[in-house]
């Protein structure tokens, strides 16, 4: 058993390739290629490839999703707004997973979780349509008991807890926000849900989240793309996976560096 390939599942890393496409689109070139980034990420230890097809197509394009779907050896996790256009597109592509997310065109990045209580009927219809195509549905929500309960009632098997408030918290609020994520993850598991998490996680703050035993998968993008500028793409993926696995197993990375 190796450290990065233990005998059983520890915690999965979903690599979000959106910001590889952001770099490409900044100059209107064909590089860097998000497809190549996805395939190299798989080779470096990614368990899932996540991508968000936004309504304004600011990074990932329709053609990226179409081209990538048959090439992946792991799983495609397509993030999509709860609109008929996006649900129909997802049903045509048939990724393994669709994560329903909130979306506002003026936001820089997703600002909070999907309000499944307020939009219960719309989310219910989207889940029904996606599940009819054999697609597993995840709901990107805040670590709030009301939202988690609604997700369970809707029949979505997976939730992804929004970690943005934790990632942005000042030192005085950090433990409270971490406790909120832990409580939300436990509450979700108790209601029969698989629990993932993501948003704003980087190489330092990920450790406390990865150590939460009730969380099965973390989806991370921007921090890995940024670190890859200096460390290289595959190294950046491997480092994040190593940090996550070490945190879950309670292993010291310093010890590993010494060959322990």
C-alpha positions as CSV (number, residue, x, y, z in Angstrom):
1,X,0.0,0.0,0.0
2,X,1.5,3.4,-1.0
3,X,0.6,6.7,0.7
4,X,-1.2,8.1,-2.4
5,X,-2.7,4.7,-3.3
6,X,-3.9,3.2,-0.1
7,X,-5.8,-0.2,0.0
8,X,-9.2,1.5,0.3
9,X,-10.8,4.8,-0.5
10,X,-9.6,7.7,1.7
11,X,-10.9,10.9,0.2
12,X,-11.4,11.8,-3.4
13,X,-10.0,14.9,-5.1
14,X,-12.1,16.5,-7.9
15,X,-10.0,18.8,-10.0
16,X,-11.9,21.8,-11.4
17,X,-10.4,22.8,-14.8
18,X,-12.5,26.0,-15.2
19,X,-9.6,28.3,-14.7
20,X,-7.4,26.6,-17.3
21,X,-10.1,27.6,-19.7
22,X,-10.1,31.1,-18.2
23,X,-6.4,31.4,-19.2
24,X,-7.2,30.2,-22.7
25,X,-10.1,32.5,-23.2
26,X,-8.1,35.6,-21.9
27,X,-6.3,35.7,-25.2
28,X,-8.7,33.8,-27.4
29,X,-6.2,31.1,-28.1
30,X,-6.5,27.4,-28.1
31,X,-4.0,27.0,-25.2
32,X,-3.8,26.1,-22.4
33,X,-6.1,23.2,-23.3
34,X,-8.5,22.3,-20.5
35,X,-8.9,18.8,-22.0
36,X,-5.1,18.2,-21.7
37,X,-5.3,19.5,-18.1
38,X,-8.1,17.1,-17.3
39,X,-6.2,14.1,-18.7
40,X,-2.9,15.0,-17.0
41,X,-4.8,15.6,-13.7
42,X,-6.2,12.0,-13.9
43,X,-2.7,10.7,-14.4
44,X,-1.5,12.7,-11.4
45,X,-4.1,11.2,-9.1
46,X,-7.3,13.2,-9.6
47,X,-10.4,11.0,-8.9
48,X,-12.9,13.4,-10.6
49,X,-12.8,16.1,-13.2
50,X,-15.1,19.0,-12.4
51,X,-16.2,21.7,-14.8
52,X,-18.8,24.4,-14.7
53,X,-20.6,25.3,-17.9
54,X,-21.8,28.8,-17.0
55,X,-24.7,30.5,-18.9
56,X,-22.3,33.2,-20.1
57,X,-19.6,30.6,-21.1
58,X,-16.9,32.7,-19.4
59,X,-14.5,29.8,-19.2
60,X,-15.7,26.3,-20.1
61,X,-17.4,26.1,-23.5
62,X,-20.0,23.6,-24.8
63,X,-17.3,22.1,-27.1
64,X,-15.0,21.4,-24.1
65,X,-17.7,19.3,-22.4
66,X,-18.6,17.4,-25.5
67,X,-14.9,16.6,-26.3
68,X,-14.0,15.7,-22.8
69,X,-16.9,13.4,-21.9
70,X,-15.6,10.3,-23.9
71,X,-12.0,10.8,-22.9
72,X,-12.1,10.7,-19.1
73,X,-11.0,7.6,-17.3
74,X,-12.4,8.8,-14.0
75,X,-15.7,10.7,-13.6
76,X,-17.1,13.9,-15.1
77,X,-18.8,16.2,-12.5
78,X,-20.6,18.8,-14.5
79,X,-21.7,21.9,-12.5
80,X,-24.8,23.5,-13.9
81,X,-27.4,26.1,-13.0
82,X,-31.0,25.0,-12.6
83,X,-32.1,26.2,-16.0
84,X,-33.8,24.2,-18.7
85,X,-31.0,24.9,-21.2
86,X,-28.4,23.5,-18.8
87,X,-30.4,20.5,-17.7
88,X,-31.2,19.5,-21.3
89,X,-27.5,19.9,-22.2
90,X,-26.5,17.7,-19.3
91,X,-29.0,15.0,-20.3
92,X,-27.6,15.0,-23.8
93,X,-24.0,14.7,-22.6
94,X,-24.7,12.3,-19.7
95,X,-21.8,13.0,-17.3
96,X,-21.6,10.6,-14.4
97,X,-22.5,13.5,-12.0
98,X,-24.2,16.8,-12.3
99,X,-23.9,19.2,-9.4
100,X,-26.7,21.8,-9.4
101,X,-25.3,25.2,-8.4
102,X,-26.6,28.8,-8.0
103,X,-25.5,31.2,-10.7
104,X,-25.6,35.0,-11.1
105,X,-23.9,36.5,-14.2
106,X,-22.5,39.5,-12.3
107,X,-20.7,37.3,-9.7
108,X,-16.9,36.7,-10.0
109,X,-17.4,33.2,-8.6
110,X,-20.2,31.3,-6.9
111,X,-21.1,33.3,-3.8
112,X,-23.1,30.8,-1.8
113,X,-25.1,27.6,-1.9
114,X,-28.2,26.8,-3.9
115,X,-31.3,27.7,-2.0
116,X,-33.2,24.4,-2.4
117,X,-35.9,25.4,0.1
118,X,-36.8,28.4,-1.9
119,X,-36.5,26.7,-5.3
120,X,-37.8,23.3,-4.2
121,X,-40.1,22.7,-7.2
122,X,-37.5,23.8,-9.8
123,X,-34.8,21.7,-8.2
124,X,-37.2,18.7,-7.9
125,X,-37.9,18.9,-11.6
126,X,-34.2,19.1,-12.5
127,X,-33.4,16.1,-10.3
128,X,-36.2,14.0,-11.8
129,X,-35.0,14.8,-15.4
130,X,-31.4,14.1,-14.7
131,X,-32.0,10.9,-12.8
132,X,-34.2,9.7,-15.6
133,X,-31.0,9.7,-17.7
134,X,-29.1,7.8,-15.1
135,X,-27.1,10.8,-13.9
136,X,-26.2,11.1,-10.3
137,X,-27.2,14.5,-8.9
138,X,-25.4,16.6,-6.3
139,X,-26.7,19.8,-4.8
140,X,-24.2,22.5,-3.9
141,X,-25.6,24.0,-0.7
142,X,-24.7,25.7,2.5
143,X,-24.0,23.7,5.7
144,X,-27.5,24.5,7.0
145,X,-29.8,21.8,8.4
146,X,-32.9,23.2,6.6
147,X,-31.1,23.0,3.3
148,X,-29.7,19.6,3.9
149,X,-33.0,18.2,5.0
150,X,-34.6,19.6,1.8
151,X,-31.9,18.0,-0.3
152,X,-32.6,14.6,1.3
153,X,-36.4,15.0,0.8
154,X,-35.7,15.9,-2.9
155,X,-34.0,12.6,-3.4
156,X,-30.6,13.9,-4.4
157,X,-28.1,11.3,-3.2
158,X,-25.2,13.7,-2.8
159,X,-24.6,17.2,-1.4
160,X,-21.6,19.4,-1.8
161,X,-21.1,21.8,1.2
162,X,-20.1,25.3,0.2
163,X,-16.9,26.1,2.1
164,X,-16.6,29.7,1.0
165,X,-17.4,31.2,4.4
166,X,-14.8,29.0,6.1
167,X,-12.2,29.9,3.4
168,X,-12.8,33.6,3.9
169,X,-13.2,33.6,7.7
170,X,-11.0,35.7,9.9
171,X,-9.0,33.9,12.5
172,X,-11.6,34.7,15.2
173,X,-14.3,33.1,13.2
174,X,-12.4,30.1,11.7
175,X,-13.3,27.5,14.4
176,X,-16.9,28.5,14.3
177,X,-17.1,28.1,10.5
178,X,-15.2,24.8,10.6
179,X,-17.6,23.5,13.3
180,X,-20.5,24.5,11.0
181,X,-19.0,22.4,8.2
182,X,-18.4,19.4,10.5
183,X,-22.0,19.6,11.8
184,X,-23.4,19.9,8.3
185,X,-21.4,16.9,7.1
186,X,-22.5,14.8,10.0
187,X,-26.2,15.9,9.6
188,X,-26.0,15.0,5.9
189,X,-24.5,11.5,6.5
190,X,-27.2,10.8,9.2
191,X,-29.8,11.5,6.5
192,X,-28.3,9.0,4.1
193,X,-26.5,11.5,1.9
194,X,-23.0,11.3,0.5
195,X,-21.2,14.5,1.5
196,X,-18.7,16.4,-0.6
197,X,-17.3,19.9,-0.1
198,X,-15.6,22.7,-2.0
199,X,-15.0,26.4,-2.8
200,X,-12.1,28.6,-1.8
201,X,-10.0,25.7,-0.6
202,X,-6.2,26.0,-1.0
203,X,-3.1,24.1,0.2
204,X,-3.3,25.3,3.8
205,X,-7.0,25.6,4.7
206,X,-7.8,22.3,3.0
207,X,-6.2,20.3,5.8
208,X,-8.9,20.8,8.4
209,X,-11.7,20.1,5.8
210,X,-10.0,17.0,4.5
211,X,-9.7,15.6,8.0
212,X,-13.5,15.5,8.4
213,X,-14.3,11.8,8.1
214,X,-17.9,12.4,6.9
215,X,-16.7,14.2,3.7
216,X,-15.9,11.9,0.8
217,X,-14.7,14.3,-1.9
218,X,-13.3,17.8,-2.2
219,X,-13.6,19.8,-5.5
220,X,-10.8,22.3,-5.9
221,X,-9.7,24.4,-8.9
222,X,-8.4,27.9,-8.6
223,X,-5.7,27.2,-6.0
224,X,-4.3,24.3,-8.0
225,X,-4.3,26.3,-11.3
226,X,-2.5,29.1,-9.5
227,X,0.1,26.9,-7.8
228,X,0.7,25.1,-11.1
229,X,2.2,28.4,-12.5
230,X,5.2,27.8,-10.1
231,X,5.1,24.0,-9.5
232,X,3.8,22.6,-12.7
233,X,0.3,21.2,-13.3
234,X,0.9,17.5,-12.3
235,X,3.0,18.4,-9.3
236,X,0.2,20.8,-8.1
237,X,-2.4,18.0,-8.4
238,X,-0.1,15.5,-6.6
239,X,0.6,18.0,-3.8
240,X,-3.0,18.7,-3.1
241,X,-3.9,15.0,-3.1
242,X,-1.0,14.3,-0.7
243,X,-2.1,17.0,1.7
244,X,-5.7,15.8,1.7
245,X,-4.8,12.1,2.2
246,X,-2.3,13.0,4.9
247,X,-4.9,15.1,6.7
248,X,-7.5,12.3,6.6
249,X,-5.0,9.7,7.8
250,X,-3.5,11.9,10.4
251,X,0.0,11.5,8.8
252,X,2.7,14.1,9.1
253,X,3.9,15.3,5.7
254,X,7.2,16.2,7.4
255,X,7.5,12.5,8.3
256,X,6.8,11.5,4.8
257,X,9.6,13.7,3.5
258,X,12.0,11.9,5.8
259,X,10.8,8.6,4.4
260,X,8.6,7.7,7.5
